[in-house]
Amino acid sequence: MPRDADRPWLDMTKSIPELRTERLILRAPRQDDFPAWAEHMADPDVMRYLGGTNPPLSAWRNMTSVVGAWAIVGFSMFSVIEAASGRWIGRTGPWRPEGWPGNEIGWSFSKAVWGKGYATEAAQAAMAFAFETLKWKDCVHSIDPQNVASIAVAARLGSDFMAVVSLPAPNDKDVNLYGQTVEQWRARR
């Protein structure tokens, strides 16, 4: 496949902001991200609480739906790049599919970087973007009740347990909803 740089007419993603933290770059997903994205979605440990593994075609549909959401609603997940290495390590950002239980800030990271604090660091940047740029009044995180690591990330972000909710089809599962208001977020900054 041609690289994005070889196709200058593909400039829609150039309007997606790039966020930087001490160790990470949050930017628009690119076609070059797909091999790592597909590997991520095929990993049973990574996808354990996210509906199970996906073959390459489903991973492609997932990635293109993330990019498409930027065009349709003006926000979506970012690809997360480890600044020191330049490698794709996960995704995070604002997410609100039709029927979703709220304005979500979600995250998913490759197993190779678990335990480094990247999820918290990236989600904090995504929350700042959602509250400051998108002017969200609140945000939620829908987390499988057995996903102890993501529950800990939500706590480090300052989010509290709110309720058990059912995700819409095809997810069709109950999750714990954690969240906070923009006022709570500002009080902690």
C-alpha positions in Angstrom: 0.0 0.0 0.0 1.2 3.5 -0.6 2.2 5.6 2.4 0.1 8.6 3.3 3.1 10.9 2.5 2.9 9.6 -1.1 -0.8 10.7 -1.4 -1.0 14.5 -0.6 -4.7 14.5 -1.5 -5.4 12.6 1.8 -5.3 15.7 3.9 -8.5 15.3 6.0 -6.4 14.0 9.0 -4.1 17.0 8.9 -6.8 19.1 10.7 -6.8 16.6 13.6 -4.8 18.2 16.5 -1.6 16.7 17.7 -1.2 16.5 21.5 2.1 16.0 23.3 2.9 14.9 26.8 6.3 14.3 28.4 6.7 10.9 26.7 3.9 10.6 24.2 2.5 12.0 21.0 -1.3 11.7 20.4 -2.1 12.2 16.7 -4.4 11.2 13.9 -4.4 7.5 13.0 -2.5 6.9 9.8 -2.4 4.1 7.3 1.2 3.3 8.5 -0.3 2.6 12.0 -2.4 -0.3 10.7 0.1 -3.2 11.1 0.6 -2.3 14.8 -3.2 -1.6 15.2 -4.1 -5.0 13.7 -1.5 -6.8 15.9 -3.0 -4.9 19.0 -6.5 -6.0 18.1 -5.4 -9.7 17.6 -3.7 -9.9 21.0 -6.0 -11.9 23.3 -4.5 -10.3 26.5 -5.1 -6.7 25.1 -8.6 -7.5 23.9 -9.7 -9.6 26.9 -12.1 -6.9 28.1 -12.8 -5.2 24.8 -14.9 -7.9 23.1 -12.2 -10.3 22.1 -9.7 -10.6 19.3 -10.3 -9.3 15.8 -9.0 -10.5 12.4 -7.3 -7.9 10.2 -10.4 -6.9 8.3 -12.2 -6.1 11.6 -9.2 -4.2 12.8 -9.2 -2.2 9.5 -12.9 -1.4 10.0 -12.2 -0.3 13.6 -9.3 2.0 12.6 -11.3 3.5 9.7 -14.3 4.1 12.0 -12.1 6.0 14.4 -10.8 8.2 11.5 -14.3 8.6 10.2 -15.6 9.8 13.6 -13.2 12.7 13.3 -14.9 13.7 10.0 -18.4 13.1 11.2 -18.5 14.4 14.8 -15.2 16.3 15.1 -13.5 14.1 17.6 -12.3 10.5 18.1 -9.5 8.4 19.4 -5.9 9.4 18.8 -3.1 7.0 17.9 -0.6 7.1 20.7 3.1 7.2 19.7 5.9 6.6 22.1 8.0 9.8 21.5 11.4 8.2 22.3 10.9 5.3 19.8 8.3 6.6 17.3 6.4 3.4 17.6 2.6 3.1 17.8 1.7 1.8 21.2 -2.1 2.3 21.5 -5.0 4.6 21.2 -6.9 6.9 23.5 -9.3 9.8 23.3 -12.8 11.0 23.2 -15.4 8.6 21.9 -19.2 8.7 21.7 -20.7 6.2 19.3 -24.5 6.3 18.7 -26.3 5.1 21.8 -23.2 5.2 24.1 -23.8 5.9 27.8 -21.9 9.2 27.7 -18.9 11.2 26.5 -16.2 8.6 26.8 -12.5 9.0 27.2 -11.2 5.5 26.5 -7.8 3.9 26.1 -6.2 0.7 25.0 -2.5 0.0 25.0 -0.2 -2.7 23.6 1.0 -5.2 26.1 4.6 -4.3 25.6 4.0 -0.9 27.4 1.7 -2.0 30.2 2.8 -0.8 33.6 4.7 2.3 32.3 1.9 4.8 33.2 1.2 5.6 29.5 -2.5 5.0 29.8 -2.9 7.6 32.5 -0.6 10.1 30.8 -2.3 9.8 27.5 -5.9 9.8 29.0 -5.0 13.0 31.0 -4.1 14.7 27.7 -7.2 13.4 26.0 -9.4 14.7 28.9 -7.8 18.1 28.7 -8.6 18.2 25.0 -12.2 17.1 25.6 -12.8 19.6 28.4 -10.8 22.6 27.0 -11.3 22.2 23.3 -14.5 20.2 22.9 -16.1 22.0 25.9 -17.4 18.8 27.3 -19.2 19.2 30.7 -18.4 15.6 31.8 -16.8 12.4 30.7 -17.1 8.7 31.4 -15.0 5.6 31.1 -16.9 2.3 30.4 -14.8 -0.5 32.0 -15.4 -4.2 32.3 -15.8 -4.9 36.1 -12.9 -7.4 36.0 -10.4 -5.0 34.3 -8.6 -4.0 37.4 -5.8 -2.1 35.5 -8.3 0.2 33.7 -10.2 0.8 36.9 -6.9 1.9 38.5 -6.3 4.3 35.6 -9.8 5.7 36.0 -9.0 6.3 39.7 -5.7 8.0 38.9 -7.6 10.3 36.5 -9.9 11.3 39.4 -13.0 9.5 38.1 -15.4 7.8 40.5 -17.7 4.8 40.0 -21.1 6.0 38.8 -23.3 3.0 37.8 -23.5 -0.3 36.0 -24.7 0.2 32.5 -25.4 -1.9 29.4 -23.5 -1.0 26.3 -25.5 -0.9 23.0 -25.4 -3.8 20.5 -23.2 -5.3 19.2 -21.3 -4.9 22.6 -24.3 -6.1 24.6 -22.5 -6.3 27.9 -22.7 -4.7 31.3 -19.9 -2.4 32.3 -19.0 -0.2 35.2 -19.2 3.5 34.4 -16.7 5.8 36.0 -16.6 9.5 35.4 -16.3 13.1 36.5 -17.5 16.6 35.6 -15.4 19.4 34.2 -15.6 21.1 37.5 -14.2 18.1 39.3 -11.4 17.8 36.7 -10.5 21.5 37.1 -10.5 21.3 40.9 -7.8 18.6 40.7 -5.6 20.5 38.2 
